[in-house]
């Protein structure tokens, strides 16, 4: 059993910053890729940033240069540093990860967190 829990969301003025965290817990043997998605109200969920187990990153064009994804493998945690926030960044942000458990080593299962709300005011 694996669980992803996001934290760090909140209400911020445009131009401000936030740091989101996502901690994986449970019977974890290994975590492959991790990613952040977001879903604005009434819109489709989209990939924001992703990071491989080796630290290779990629970003959506809309956030490139403003957002930074990182991870701490010892803590089974992925972070998203969000800078220069814009109103259009308002959304529920979801953590996603491919996780292998001790029970089934080498068999990766995709998990989603429950989301954290980010609201940017003008």
LOKOLPA-977626 format. One record per residue: x, y, z of N, C-alpha, C in turn. Coordinates in nm, 2 decimals. Layout:
# residues N
+--------+--------+--------+--------+--------+--------+--------+--------+--------+
!    n_u !    n_v !    n_w !   ca_u !   ca_v !   ca_w !    c_u !    c_v !    c_w !
+--------+--------+--------+--------+--------+--------+--------+--------+--------+
!      X !      Y !      Z !      X !      Y !      Z !      X !      Y !      Z !
...
+--------+--------+--------+--------+--------+--------+--------+--------+--------+
# end
This chain:
# residues 122
+--------+--------+--------+--------+--------+--------+--------+--------+--------+
!    n_u !    n_v !    n_w !   ca_u !   ca_v !   ca_w !    c_u !    c_v !    c_w !
+--------+--------+--------+--------+--------+--------+--------+--------+--------+
!   0.08 !  -0.12 !   0.00 !   0.00 !   0.00 !   0.00 !   0.09 !   0.12 !   0.00 !
!   0.06 !   0.21 !  -0.09 !   0.14 !   0.34 !  -0.11 !   0.05 !   0.45 !  -0.11 !
!   0.09 !   0.56 !  -0.05 !   0.01 !   0.68 !  -0.05 !   0.10 !   0.80 !  -0.08 !
!   0.04 !   0.90 !  -0.16 !   0.11 !   1.02 !  -0.20 !   0.03 !   1.13 !  -0.13 !
!   0.09 !   1.22 !  -0.06 !   0.02 !   1.33 !   0.01 !   0.09 !   1.46 !  -0.03 !
!   0.01 !   1.56 !  -0.09 !   0.06 !   1.69 !  -0.13 !   0.04 !   1.79 !  -0.01 !
!   0.12 !   1.89 !  -0.01 !   0.11 !   2.00 !   0.08 !   0.17 !   2.12 !   0.03 !
!   0.14 !   2.24 !   0.09 !   0.21 !   2.36 !   0.05 !   0.12 !   2.46 !  -0.04 !
!   0.00 !   2.42 !  -0.07 !  -0.08 !   2.50 !  -0.15 !  -0.14 !   2.62 !  -0.06 !
!  -0.20 !   2.71 !  -0.13 !  -0.26 !   2.82 !  -0.06 !  -0.30 !   2.94 !  -0.15 !
!  -0.33 !   3.05 !  -0.09 !  -0.37 !   3.17 !  -0.16 !  -0.25 !   3.27 !  -0.16 !
!  -0.21 !   3.31 !  -0.28 !  -0.10 !   3.40 !  -0.30 !  -0.13 !   3.51 !  -0.40 !
!  -0.07 !   3.62 !  -0.38 !  -0.08 !   3.73 !  -0.48 !   0.00 !   3.70 !  -0.60 !
!  -0.04 !   3.76 !  -0.71 !   0.04 !   3.75 !  -0.83 !   0.18 !   3.80 !  -0.81 !
!   0.28 !   3.73 !  -0.86 !   0.42 !   3.76 !  -0.84 !   0.48 !   3.69 !  -0.72 !
!   0.40 !   3.63 !  -0.64 !   0.45 !   3.56 !  -0.52 !   0.50 !   3.42 !  -0.56 !
!   0.54 !   3.35 !  -0.45 !   0.60 !   3.22 !  -0.47 !   0.54 !   3.12 !  -0.37 !
!   0.54 !   2.99 !  -0.41 !   0.50 !   2.88 !  -0.33 !   0.59 !   2.76 !  -0.35 !
!   0.60 !   2.68 !  -0.25 !   0.67 !   2.55 !  -0.26 !   0.58 !   2.44 !  -0.22 !
!   0.55 !   2.35 !  -0.32 !   0.47 !   2.24 !  -0.30 !   0.55 !   2.12 !  -0.27 !
!   0.50 !   2.03 !  -0.18 !   0.57 !   1.91 !  -0.15 !   0.48 !   1.79 !  -0.17 !
!   0.53 !   1.68 !  -0.20 !   0.46 !   1.55 !  -0.22 !   0.54 !   1.44 !  -0.16 !
!   0.49 !   1.38 !  -0.05 !   0.57 !   1.27 !   0.02 !   0.50 !   1.14 !  -0.01 !
!   0.58 !   1.04 !  -0.05 !   0.53 !   0.91 !  -0.07 !   0.55 !   0.83 !   0.06 !
!   0.46 !   0.75 !   0.10 !   0.47 !   0.67 !   0.22 !   0.41 !   0.53 !   0.19 !
!   0.45 !   0.43 !   0.28 !   0.41 !   0.30 !   0.27 !   0.52 !   0.20 !   0.24 !
!   0.49 !   0.08 !   0.19 !   0.59 !  -0.02 !   0.16 !   0.66 !   0.01 !   0.03 !
!   0.75 !   0.10 !   0.03 !   0.82 !   0.15 !  -0.09 !   0.95 !   0.09 !  -0.10 !
!   0.98 !   0.03 !  -0.22 !   1.11 !  -0.02 !  -0.25 !   1.19 !   0.08 !  -0.34 !
!   1.12 !   0.13 !  -0.44 !   1.18 !   0.22 !  -0.53 !   1.08 !   0.31 !  -0.59 !
!   1.12 !   0.43 !  -0.63 !   1.03 !   0.52 !  -0.70 !   1.10 !   0.56 !  -0.83 !
!   1.03 !   0.54 !  -0.94 !   1.09 !   0.58 !  -1.07 !   1.06 !   0.73 !  -1.10 !
!   0.98 !   0.76 !  -1.20 !   0.95 !   0.90 !  -1.23 !   0.85 !   0.96 !  -1.13 !
!   0.86 !   1.09 !  -1.11 !   0.76 !   1.16 !  -1.04 !   0.72 !   1.29 !  -1.12 !
!   0.60 !   1.34 !  -1.09 !   0.55 !   1.45 !  -1.17 !   0.45 !   1.53 !  -1.10 !
!   0.43 !   1.65 !  -1.15 !   0.32 !   1.74 !  -1.10 !   0.23 !   1.77 !  -1.21 !
!   0.10 !   1.75 !  -1.19 !   0.00 !   1.79 !  -1.28 !  -0.09 !   1.90 !  -1.22 !
!  -0.17 !   1.97 !  -1.30 !  -0.26 !   2.07 !  -1.24 !  -0.39 !   2.07 !  -1.32 !
!  -0.50 !   2.10 !  -1.26 !  -0.63 !   2.11 !  -1.32 !  -0.70 !   2.23 !  -1.28 !
!  -0.71 !   2.33 !  -1.36 !  -0.79 !   2.45 !  -1.33 !  -0.94 !   2.41 !  -1.33 !
!  -1.02 !   2.49 !  -1.26 !  -1.16 !   2.46 !  -1.25 !  -1.22 !   2.47 !  -1.39 !
!  -1.29 !   2.36 !  -1.43 !  -1.36 !   2.36 !  -1.55 !  -1.27 !   2.32 !  -1.67 !
!  -1.14 !   2.29 !  -1.65 !  -1.05 !   2.26 !  -1.75 !  -0.99 !   2.12 !  -1.73 !
!  -0.92 !   2.07 !  -1.83 !  -0.86 !   1.94 !  -1.83 !  -0.73 !   1.94 !  -1.75 !
!  -0.70 !   1.83 !  -1.69 !  -0.57 !   1.81 !  -1.62 !  -0.45 !   1.81 !  -1.72 !
!  -0.35 !   1.88 !  -1.68 !  -0.23 !   1.89 !  -1.77 !  -0.10 !   1.86 !  -1.69 !
!   0.00 !   1.81 !  -1.76 !   0.13 !   1.79 !  -1.70 !   0.20 !   1.92 !  -1.69 !
!   0.25 !   1.95 !  -1.57 !   0.33 !   2.07 !  -1.54 !   0.48 !   2.05 !  -1.54 !
!   0.52 !   1.95 !  -1.47 !   0.67 !   1.92 !  -1.47 !   0.68 !   1.77 !  -1.43 !
!   0.80 !   1.71 !  -1.47 !   0.83 !   1.57 !  -1.44 !   0.98 !   1.56 !  -1.42 !
!   1.01 !   1.46 !  -1.34 !   1.15 !   1.43 !  -1.31 !   1.17 !   1.28 !  -1.30 !
!   1.28 !   1.23 !  -1.36 !   1.31 !   1.09 !  -1.36 !   1.39 !   1.06 !  -1.23 !
!   1.41 !   0.93 !  -1.21 !   1.48 !   0.88 !  -1.09 !   1.62 !   0.94 !  -1.09 !
!   1.68 !   0.96 !  -1.21 !   1.81 !   1.02 !  -1.23 !   1.82 !   1.17 !  -1.23 !
!   1.71 !   1.24 !  -1.21 !   1.71 !   1.38 !  -1.20 !   1.68 !   1.46 !  -1.33 !
!   1.65 !   1.39 !  -1.44 !   1.62 !   1.46 !  -1.57 !   1.48 !   1.52 !  -1.56 !
!   1.47 !   1.64 !  -1.59 !   1.34 !   1.72 !  -1.58 !   1.29 !   1.76 !  -1.71 !
!   1.16 !   1.78 !  -1.72 !   1.09 !   1.85 !  -1.83 !   0.98 !   1.93 !  -1.78 !
!   0.94 !   2.04 !  -1.85 !   0.84 !   2.13 !  -1.80 !   0.74 !   2.17 !  -1.92 !
!   0.62 !   2.20 !  -1.88 !   0.53 !   2.26 !  -1.98 !   0.58 !   2.40 !  -2.02 !
!   0.56 !   2.44 !  -2.14 !   0.61 !   2.57 !  -2.19 !   0.55 !   2.68 !  -2.10 !
!   0.43 !   2.67 !  -2.05 !   0.37 !   2.78 !  -1.98 !   0.44 !   2.81 !  -1.84 !
!   0.51 !   2.71 !  -1.79 !   0.57 !   2.73 !  -1.66 !   0.73 !   2.73 !  -1.67 !
!   0.78 !   2.70 !  -1.78 !   0.93 !   2.69 !  -1.80 !   0.99 !   2.83 !  -1.76 !
!   1.09 !   2.82 !  -1.67 !   1.16 !   2.94 !  -1.63 !   1.10 !   2.99 !  -1.50 !
!   0.98 !   2.95 !  -1.46 !   0.92 !   3.00 !  -1.34 !   0.91 !   2.88 !  -1.23 !
!   0.89 !   2.76 !  -1.28 !   0.87 !   2.65 !  -1.19 !   1.00 !   2.56 !  -1.19 !
!   1.03 !   2.50 !  -1.07 !   1.14 !   2.41 !  -1.06 !   1.10 !   2.29 !  -0.99 !
!   1.11 !   2.17 !  -1.05 !   1.08 !   2.04 !  -0.99 !   1.21 !   1.98 !  -0.94 !
!   1.21 !   1.92 !  -0.82 !   1.32 !   1.86 !  -0.76 !   1.27 !   1.74 !  -0.68 !
!   1.37 !   1.65 !  -0.63 !   1.33 !   1.54 !  -0.55 !   1.43 !   1.51 !  -0.45 !
!   1.39 !   1.45 !  -0.34 !   1.48 !   1.40 !  -0.24 !   1.45 !   1.25 !  -0.23 !
!   1.53 !   1.17 !  -0.29 !   1.51 !   1.02 !  -0.29 !   1.51 !   0.96 !  -0.15 !
!   1.60 !   1.01 !  -0.06 !   1.60 !   0.96 !   0.07 !   1.48 !   0.98 !   0.15 !
!   1.40 !   1.08 !   0.11 !   1.27 !   1.12 !   0.18 !   1.15 !   1.08 !   0.10 !
!   1.17 !   1.02 !  -0.02 !   1.06 !   0.98 !  -0.11 !   0.97 !   1.10 !  -0.13 !
!   1.03 !   1.21 !  -0.16 !   0.96 !   1.33 !  -0.17 !   0.99 !   1.41 !  -0.30 !
!   0.89 !   1.47 !  -0.36 !   0.92 !   1.55 !  -0.48 !   0.86 !   1.69 !  -0.45 !
!   0.93 !   1.79 !  -0.50 !   0.89 !   1.93 !  -0.47 !   0.87 !   2.01 !  -0.60 !
!   0.79 !   2.11 !  -0.59 !   0.77 !   2.20 !  -0.70 !   0.78 !   2.35 !  -0.64 !
!   0.89 !   2.41 !  -0.68 !   0.90 !   2.55 !  -0.64 !   0.84 !   2.64 !  -0.75 !
!   0.74 !   2.72 !  -0.71 !   0.66 !   2.80 !  -0.81 !   0.70 !   2.95 !  -0.78 !
!   0.75 !   3.01 !  -0.88 !   0.79 !   3.15 !  -0.87 !   0.71 !   3.24 !  -0.97 !
!   0.70 !   3.37 !  -0.94 !   0.64 !   3.46 !  -1.03 !   0.50 !   3.41 !  -1.07 !
!   0.42 !   3.38 !  -0.97 !   0.29 !   3.32 !  -0.99 !   0.20 !   3.42 !  -1.07 !
!   0.12 !   3.36 !  -1.15 !   0.02 !   3.43 !  -1.23 !  -0.12 !   3.38 !  -1.20 !
!  -0.22 !   3.46 !  -1.22 !  -0.36 !   3.41 !  -1.20 !  -0.39 !   3.29 !  -1.27 !
!  -0.34 !   3.27 !  -1.39 !  -0.37 !   3.15 !  -1.47 !  -0.30 !   3.02 !  -1.41 !
!  -0.22 !   3.04 !  -1.31 !  -0.16 !   2.92 !  -1.24 !  -0.26 !   2.86 !  -1.14 !
!  -0.37 !   2.93 !  -1.12 !  -0.47 !   2.88 !  -1.02 !  -0.52 !   2.75 !  -1.07 !
!  -0.51 !   2.65 !  -0.98 !  -0.56 !   2.51 !  -1.01 !  -0.54 !   2.42 !  -0.89 !
!  -0.59 !   2.30 !  -0.90 !  -0.56 !   2.20 !  -0.80 !  -0.43 !   2.13 !  -0.86 !
!  -0.33 !   2.12 !  -0.78 !  -0.20 !   2.06 !  -0.82 !  -0.20 !   1.92 !  -0.77 !
!  -0.17 !   1.82 !  -0.85 !  -0.16 !   1.68 !  -0.82 !  -0.02 !   1.62 !  -0.83 !
!   0.01 !   1.54 !  -0.74 !   0.14 !   1.47 !  -0.75 !   0.11 !   1.33 !  -0.81 !
!   0.21 !   1.28 !  -0.89 !   0.20 !   1.15 !  -0.96 !   0.33 !   1.08 !  -0.95 !
!   0.33 !   0.95 !  -0.93 !   0.46 !   0.88 !  -0.92 !   0.44 !   0.73 !  -0.96 !
!   0.55 !   0.67 !  -1.01 !   0.56 !   0.53 !  -1.04 !   0.64 !   0.47 !  -0.92 !
!   0.57 !   0.38 !  -0.85 !   0.63 !   0.32 !  -0.73 !   0.63 !   0.17 !  -0.73 !
!   0.75 !   0.11 !  -0.69 !   0.76 !  -0.03 !  -0.67 !   0.76 !  -0.06 !  -0.52 !
!   0.68 !  -0.16 !  -0.48 !   0.67 !  -0.20 !  -0.34 !   0.77 !  -0.31 !  -0.30 !
!   0.79 !  -0.33 !  -0.17 !   0.87 !  -0.44 !  -0.13 !   0.81 !  -0.57 !  -0.16 !
!   0.68 !  -0.58 !  -0.17 !   0.61 !  -0.70 !  -0.20 !   0.63 !  -0.74 !  -0.34 !
!   0.63 !  -0.64 !  -0.43 !   0.65 !  -0.67 !  -0.58 !   0.76 !  -0.58 !  -0.63 !
!   0.88 !  -0.61 !  -0.60 !   1.00 !  -0.54 !  -0.64 !   1.01 !  -0.54 !  -0.79 !
!   1.03 !  -0.43 !  -0.85 !   1.05 !  -0.42 !  -1.00 !   0.92 !  -0.40 !  -1.07 !
!   0.80 !  -0.42 !  -1.00 !   0.67 !  -0.40 !  -1.07 !   0.62 !  -0.26 !  -1.02 !
!   0.62 !  -0.17 !  -1.12 !   0.59 !  -0.03 !  -1.08 !   0.44 !   0.00 !  -1.11 !
!   0.38 !   0.07 !  -1.01 !   0.24 !   0.10 !  -1.01 !   0.23 !   0.25 !  -1.01 !
!   0.14 !   0.31 !  -1.09 !   0.12 !   0.45 !  -1.09 !   0.03 !   0.50 !  -0.98 !
!   0.06 !   0.60 !  -0.90 !  -0.02 !   0.65 !  -0.80 !  -0.04 !   0.80 !  -0.81 !
!  -0.16 !   0.85 !  -0.76 !  -0.19 !   0.99 !  -0.76 !  -0.22 !   1.04 !  -0.62 !
!  -0.17 !   1.16 !  -0.59 !  -0.21 !   1.22 !  -0.47 !  -0.35 !   1.28 !  -0.48 !
!  -0.40 !   1.33 !  -0.37 !  -0.54 !   1.39 !  -0.37 !  -0.55 !   1.53 !  -0.40 !
!  -0.44 !   1.60 !  -0.42 !  -0.43 !   1.73 !  -0.47 !  -0.42 !   1.84 !  -0.36 !
!  -0.36 !   1.95 !  -0.40 !  -0.36 !   2.07 !  -0.31 !  -0.39 !   2.19 !  -0.40 !
!  -0.48 !   2.28 !  -0.34 !  -0.53 !   2.40 !  -0.41 !  -0.43 !   2.51 !  -0.41 !
!  -0.40 !   2.57 !  -0.53 !  -0.32 !   2.69 !  -0.54 !  -0.41 !   2.79 !  -0.60 !
!  -0.42 !   2.91 !  -0.53 !  -0.50 !   3.02 !  -0.58 !  -0.42 !   3.14 !  -0.59 !
!  -0.42 !   3.21 !  -0.71 !  -0.34 !   3.33 !  -0.73 !  -0.43 !   3.44 !  -0.75 !
!  -0.42 !   3.55 !  -0.67 !  -0.51 !   3.66 !  -0.68 !  -0.43 !   3.78 !  -0.75 !
!  -0.51 !   3.87 !  -0.81 !  -0.45 !   3.98 !  -0.88 !  -0.44 !   4.10 !  -0.78 !
+--------+--------+--------+--------+--------+--------+--------+--------+--------+
# end
